[in-house]
Amino acid sequence: MQTSKPILTSLVWLYLACLVAATLLMYALGDRWWPATLLLFGPRWILGLPLLPLLPLALFRRRFLLLPLGLSLVIFLWPLLGWNVVLGSPRAASGASVRVLSCNTKDGHIDRDALAELITSLSVDVVALQELPKWFALPILPGWHAYRQHGVAIYSRYPLEPGKRVWTAHPPHLRKRLSALSAVIDAPQGRFAFVAVHLPSARYGLQNVVSRDMGVDPAKAGVLTDETSGREAASRQVLSLVESTPLPTIVAGDFNMPRQSRIFRDVWGTLDDAFAQTATGYGWTFHDEFRGLPVPLSIDHVMTRNGATPQNFMVGPDIYSDHRPIIADVALPPVE
């Protein structure tokens, strides 16, 4: 018993140091250095597993170690996994609001009736869909307006005017794919720009670096590095489209990057994030497996600018896609 106490103490402090290092690595070098990018998009929950034996051991053998373990738990749950806390109420807005919904349909393999029911029951005004096959038809209310192009779509209760598009590379596809579709929507709440996005994924590069037996192949890290550069360039191209309009603007869709991503913070950090400003929790929108391990991530977002102000954000139910629908209310500047 006595000899195990120094070992336990060392393990607890080593674990705290490792969590701090992993968190700093992810925030500082995620999307910059491939090991940090693996951590950013990987099953980060694994790093919390040592708490399961360490907490009861500390409780029954060295209770003062509960202090560093408590700090470890806070680091794990908050900055590492990405718990969001909102202090106070959302920014006040004097204009009327619109409700938007976005969902990646997983090539149409979702419960379309469940999606239509969600749109109807929540009185959604504008819908952005990604990975939309040509055969996909959304059974929503008659009279809605639609703008569909190459797997991305905007549906609106109100008249819309189709706008510009952005095409970028989405490895491993050789041809460029649609990354953003824009429209101007003429709503009673006010006229605003809406941009539906589907940015490139890091999946191809990650699968090259990590083999099927969970071995890491640094020789293939260049694929992930090149893909990361392409993802940043795609984000900047879409941001240029977003910034090209003076109208209040709502951007919604599958960004394929979590909030801890350097690209997300550097490129999209000037916009208002509906989840970050109005919601508490993790906001996980993506649930999949990577090499057999479950990976929850928050990679679908609603962003605003030019006076459009987020009022709330929620993650919808499972409708048989690897992405959950996201819903946000956005206040528009008052109509003059």
LINSUL-V706529 format. One record per run of one state. SS is the DSSP state (H for helix, E for strand, L for the rest). FROM is the first residue (numbers start at 0). LEN is the number of residues. If there is no record, write none. Layout:
BEGIN
ss->SS from->FROM len->LEN
ss->SS from->FROM len->LEN
END
This chain:
BEGIN
ss->L from->0 len->1
ss->H from->1 len->28
ss->L from->29 len->4
ss->H from->33 len->8
ss->L from->41 len->2
ss->H from->43 len->5
ss->L from->48 len->1
ss->H from->49 len->12
ss->L from->61 len->3
ss->H from->64 len->16
ss->L from->80 len->3
ss->E from->83 len->1
ss->L from->84 len->12
ss->E from->96 len->8
ss->L from->104 len->7
ss->H from->111 len->10
ss->L from->121 len->4
ss->E from->125 len->5
ss->L from->130 len->14
ss->E from->144 len->5
ss->L from->149 len->2
ss->E from->151 len->5
ss->L from->156 len->3
ss->E from->159 len->9
ss->L from->168 len->8
ss->E from->176 len->11
ss->L from->187 len->2
ss->E from->189 len->9
ss->L from->198 len->4
ss->H from->202 len->7
ss->E from->209 len->1
ss->L from->210 len->5
ss->E from->215 len->1
ss->L from->216 len->1
ss->H from->217 len->25
ss->L from->242 len->6
ss->E from->248 len->6
ss->L from->254 len->7
ss->H from->261 len->7
ss->L from->268 len->3
ss->E from->271 len->2
ss->H from->273 len->5
ss->L from->278 len->2
ss->E from->280 len->1
ss->L from->281 len->4
ss->E from->285 len->5
ss->L from->290 len->2
ss->E from->292 len->5
ss->L from->297 len->2
ss->E from->299 len->6
ss->L from->305 len->3
ss->E from->308 len->7
ss->L from->315 len->7
ss->E from->322 len->1
ss->L from->323 len->2
ss->E from->325 len->6
ss->L from->331 len->5
END
